[in-house]
Amino acid sequence: AETLGYWTAKEGHCAGKLGKDGAPACKDGKTLVLSTGDHFSGPSISSVFQGEPVAEAMARMGYAASGMGNHELDFGREQFDKLRDIGGFPYFSANIRPPSKKSDKEYDLGLKPFAIFQRGGVKIGVVALSASNVAKTVMSGRFYGNEVLPYEPALQQAVPAVRKAGADVVIVIADECPTVLEPIVA
């Protein structure tokens, strides 16, 4: 509540559901609240209620999107889908590819590589990277069939694609240490 109050009073944040263009439904939203994932594990209240209090808080705070972390599937796929609906924002990852076999389509997490949001007349392209070890750290069987690409090839595909889709500026959010990403950015 304190963070939301600060964002609203000091930064012109406009919490609530997003419109079809990715802009806040309220007038003149100036902020873009993003996360790299790993929301639901840790605090005991979240663990007891399988992430729902955190998803509800993030919805009220006006999160626009999140990258896919390695703990989003801790309570299973059905609960992840429910939490995504409660939060009201998409999850995405440029380096997770869905299963290629038709028989494995039930494990498709529905992740796009990027999203575009508009704030103050600027189209902001957001590309997300999931941790390179996400397939190994997700609870057994919950990531089945999905493939994790290395960061650099994923960015080489996603950044030009988000620019082609009309982004004026591109931001990369990542569930990774900056020291790992510095040589890739260079």
N, C-alpha and C positions, 0 to 999 in steps of 0.2 A: 504494500500500500504506500509506503514511504517513497519507494522508487517511482511508482506511477505518479504520485503527487508531484515529485520533483520534475519528472519529464514533462508533465502537463503545464506546471507553473513556469518553469524556467526555460524549457526547450520547445514549447509549442506543440508538444505531442498530442496526437488526436487518437485516443484509444477506441477500439470497437472494430466491428467487422469491416472488411475491405470491399470496395466496389469491384466491378468487373475489370477495370483497368489496373487493379492492384493498388490504387490510391485509397486512403481511408475514406469511409463513407461520410465522415464529418468534413466540414469545409476547411480547406487550407492546411491539411496535415503537413508538418515540416520534418518529421522524423521517420526513420525506417528501422524498426526493431527486428534484429535477426539473431539467430542462435546457431551454434555449430553442432547441437545435439546433446545427447546424454542427459536428458531432462529428468527422467522419472525414477532413477535409482539413487539411493543415498538417504534422503530424509525419511525418518520412520513413518511419518504420516503419509508420504507418497507411496512407500513400500506397502503399507497396510492396505491402502485403497487403490493399489495397482496403478499409480500415476495420475489418477483423476484429479486430485487437488491441484497438482502442478499444471495440468492441461487447462483446468478452469481458470487458474490465476493468469496463465499466459494469454488466454483468450481475452480476459478483462484488461490486460495490459496492452493489448493491440499488437502482439507479435505478427509480423508480416510473413515470415518463412523461417525454416530451419534446415540446416544440413542434416544428413542422416548420421547419427552417432552409433557407437557400438552397443549402447544400452537401450535403444528404442524398442528392441524386441525382447527385453527381459521378461515381460509378462505374456509373451506369445503374440502371434500375428494378429489374431482377432482383437486383442486389447490394443495393439498398436493402431489398428484402423479406427477403433473407438476413440482413442486419445487424439488422433489426428482430427477426427470430426469435432470433438469437444473443443480443441484448441482453435479450430477454424482457420488453420494456415497449412500450406503445403510443406512437405519435406522434399528435398532434392539432393542429388549427388551426381557429379560429372564422372566419377570413376567407379560407379557401380552399374553394371549391366545386368539386365534381367535374364532369366534362364532362356536358353536358345531352343530347348526342346519343348514341343507343344505339351507333352505330358507333365512338364514342370511349371506350367504357366500359373498354377495356384500359388507359387512362391514368388511371383512377380510383385515387388514392393510398390510399383507404381511411381517410381522416382524419375523426374525429369532432370536433365543436367544443369538447368539454370532457370531463373525466373526474371522477369522485367517488372519493375515498379516505377511509378511516376511520382515525383515529389517536386513541387515548385517548377513545373514545366520541364524537368529533366528526367529522361528515361534512364533509370539505374538498372544495369544488368548485374545480377548476383549469381555467381557460379559457386557451387559448394563442392568441397572435397571431403570424402569420408576417410578416416584413418586407414592406412594401407593394410593394417592387420585386422580390420573389422570382421572379416570372414572367420578368423581364428578366435576372436574374443566374444563373439555373439554366442549365446547359449546353443548348445549342440542341436543341430537339425533345423534351426530357425532361419538360417540364411541359405538353405539348400538351393543349389542351382544358380544362384547369383554369382557373378564374376566381378572381382575387384581389379581394375586397371591401375597401372602405375600413374603417379601424379602427372608427369610431364606429357605423355600422350593424351591423357584425359583433358588437360588444359589446352593442348594444341588443337583439339577438336572443339571444345566448348567455347573458348574465348572468341574465335572467329564466328561461330554460330550465333552467339549472343549479340555480337556487333552487327551481324547480318540481319538479325531480328529487330534492329533499331535502337539498341542501347547507345546512349550518349557517353556513358562512363561504365566501366566494369569493375566490380568488387569481387574478390575471391575470399570466401570464408572457409576455414578448414579446421577439422578436428585433428590438428597436427602441430608439432612444435615449430616455431618460426625458423630455427636453425636448420631444420630439414628442408624447409621450403625456399630459403634464401638462394641456394645455388640454382634452383629451378627458375626462380623469378629472374635471376641474373642472366 
